[in-house]
């Protein structure tokens, strides 16, 4: 029985390494950093926000500031059975006080240091974070 040199790898080991790489690439593909698609919020959507049961488009939910959700899945009978299903870290130690906005299943949450996070509302998976700069705010205000 002879020992192989350090630089020699058996064919079986090569196959295992190749398969491991292929599996890792296949598993990582759905999480690749593609440019996320965000639904633009229009004036019409904001005016009709009270009719959009699945969206929360502004801090008070609608222009009347009702903060009322017409969703019926949560009621006085089942509210005591609610449990957290995910949590999200802002990555900062500062206090956070924000009203999340939801548009087509994407939750937008603001954090300190000019950060906005886009998160899948159903899973809590971060889609992207959107750094806000004074230049971006100025450009958005001129549209």
Secondary structure, 3 states (H helix, E strand, C coil): CCCCCCCCCCHHHHHHHHHHHHHHHHHHHCCCCCCCCCCCCCHHHHHCHHHCCCCECCCCCCCCCCCCCCCCCCCCCCHHHCCCCCCCCCCCCCCCCCCCEEECCEEEEEECCCEEEEEECCCCCEEEEEECCHHHHHHHHCC
